[in-house]
Amino acid sequence: MISIEDVLAFHEKLISKFGGASGIRSFELLESALIRPYQTFDGKSLYPTSIDKAAAIIESVVKNHPFIDGNKRTGYVLMRLLLMQEGLDIKAKMEEKYAFVIQIASGEIDLDAIKIWIGQNIGDK
């Protein structure tokens, strides 16, 4: 699991590099986003695969806006971090990555479509 401290550090680096307002809009939404990939029901993981976990975290951060600014960037980085922990990474063109994140933010794609996109664009690190 990615710690809140690490997420805050990543977020600050992204804001410093790419611009925007720093700060958390909702600490509870951030905690919820970080916990979601590891939720269980009746002893079974709701997000059992790396792709499931990565999809859950990017959807949560991008759609729930826990930060004042930089939610799409931070969500994308967290998705990649979860994948990289399993030796995987996204192998898509920058334009495709951008369009993917925008589709999530605009509500054009749901969790199942996010998982499909990740699965189609994944490779070894």
C-alpha positions, 0 to 999 in steps of 0.5 A: 500500500502507498502511504499518505506521506508518500502520496503527499510528497509525489503530489507536491513534486508534481505541482512544483514541476507542472504547476497548480495549487498545492494542498488537500481538499479532502483528507478523507477522500484521499484516505478512501482512494488509497484504501480502496484497492485493498478492500475485501468483502467476506474475506475476498479481495474486491480488487484481486489483480494488479490491474484491478488495484491500479484501476481502482486507485486512478478512478478514485483519485481522478473522480473524487478530487481529494487535492485542490489541483493535480488530481489527474496527474497524481492519480496517474502516478499512483496507478503506475506505482501500483503496477510498477510494484508488480513489475509492470508499467504502461506502454502507451504513447503520451497522447493515449495516456492523456486521453485515457486520464481525461476520459476518466475525469469526464466520466466517459469510461467506468471502472471496467473500461479503465481495467480494459485500457490498462490491460491493453496498454501494459507491459513489463518495466 
